[in-house]
Amino acid sequence: MAKVVVDPITRIEGHLRIEVEADAGRINNAWASATQFRGIEQVMVGRDPRDAWAFTQRICGVCTVVHAVASCRAVEDALDIRIPPNANLIRNLIHGMQFVQDHVIHFYHLHALDWVDVVSALSASPDGTAAIARQISPWPNNSATYFKEVQDRISKFVSGGQLGIFTNGYWGHPAYKLPPEVNLLAVAHYLEALDWQRDVIRLHTVFGGKNPHPNFLVGGMASAINLDDTATINTERLTDIHDMIRRAQRFVEEVYWPDLVAIAGFYKEWASVGGGLRDYLACGEFPESDIRDVESLYLPQGVILDRDLSTVHPYDPELVKEYISSSWYEYAEGDQQGLHPYAGETKARYTGPPTPWTYLQGEQKYSWMKSPRYDGRAVEVGPLARMLVAYGSGHEEVRDIVGEVLGRLGVGPGALFSTLGRTAARGMETVLLSRRMSVWYDQLVERIRSGDTATFAKERWDPSTWPSSAQGYGFLDAPRGALGHWIRIEDGRIARYQCVVPSTWNASPRDPQGQMGAYEASLTDNHPLVRPEQPLEILRTIHSFDPCIACGVHVLDTEGRVLTEVKVQ
């Protein structure tokens, strides 16, 4: 029996420790431990609810808009505020570009190196790479000269005694299967994606003033529109946004998507690895009218149970509870019960091992993540859950692209429930959202041309119009999955605030019934581990979720003391 600890899991946001037991090349048990304390919810108590978005948005700098939108929606729900249609379209465009950029970055810069051997690219034939590139895409950078230049750049890293940003990979691992020419193609696009994402995310700065952390506003958006005013959203800026959307679409359809499908074709055995849980939840996203009209959501909400795609069960946020039997927290009424977020508590109580190199296996409590459960079930959230719910709901565009991918890879629908299926679902979603952004853009422009420039509903901005007591729920499906913010307001101030975030669902430890979270369950589902000293396979499956542990846990010193200093020489 081999015991393997990967701490920290790199190429993610935040701090995550994975421990597994393996025998005869297969993982048979797993533990996922988040290793930071979460404290953002206490910071919110006593503040003006109109300011909540600015604080919660700082939960994470990667998924930089999602907590702000969820927070605005929670306050708007509590105070019965309905935002103007223009504001809703602007939020969709900001959030949509966040999805597209985030998913592409995830594939190339956080996940692709689990499948792509960078060092192997040095032995590739640039002519061969160019031939492959031209077969799968009309992208202009498909010449042998271009790929030779990329190869020379990598060679300089190696000849200098290091691989720079590619240092410490498991290069040469037997689990790598791509030919050198495909490895070179992927590395070239890895580098291109760095410049591309920096360009298209400027949409956030046009509508929100900056990135990361664009400006939002309870009641709408702080995006003044006047086609003739250089200080507002005008014709020039709208044209710039249009061009960003087109560049985003082209890169997704001519680079990212062809690369993903081509690479997946070499790893079809991973269509039967890492499925894990059998239940999936999507709270839905991208309202195309009012957020309270769930029928208008472009990506529908619902729950899939036992992998049965023939029935999509309605999603009810009242069925969400968080458990802490395996978490370093305590509840006033005991650790075995679950609390709904409206009654949620975040009181830290660390009982773990005194040293970081001690095994967590056998510890009753072993993570700073809580264990959210839906109607008592452990569920997976994220792109796979959204695509499954949409597919089961009869979403025509989703059904078409799922059928296309399964046909091209020569696999059946069961392949979706896997590490490979999770990665493919993210790609499908990116293609569809990059296309849908043109629809939202056209709708916004048409409204502006018709004379509608309203982006803010000011009627409920004055606290004197609020009830003395109110509570609200803001849902949002973020790139990594279902996100919920729950708020209680008393006498114009926040009395309680709770967030249940995507990686809390997926990275959760065992609950009182012994149910694993999605990370743990996926690692024990037909999961190989060829070289315990080089656990590449663990990274493949964990990275397929795109962990964002910072969203679920945060370092907090309530006294405001400096915890660490970083000095640049």
PyMOL commands that set and color helices and strands:
alter all, ss='L'
color gray80, all
select helices_A, chain A and resi 40-44+49-59+66-78+85-114+119-123+126-136+144-159+164-166+180-200+202-208+235-264+268-272+294-296+317-319+341-343+383-392+396-409+413-416+419-449+463-465+502-506+518-523+536-543+549-551
alter helices_A, ss='H'
color red, helices_A
select strands_A, chain A and resi 2-6+16-23+26-34+280-282+285-287+297-299+302-304+320-323+371-374+469-478+481-490+493-500
alter strands_A, ss='S'
color yellow, strands_A
deselect
rebuild
show_as cartoon
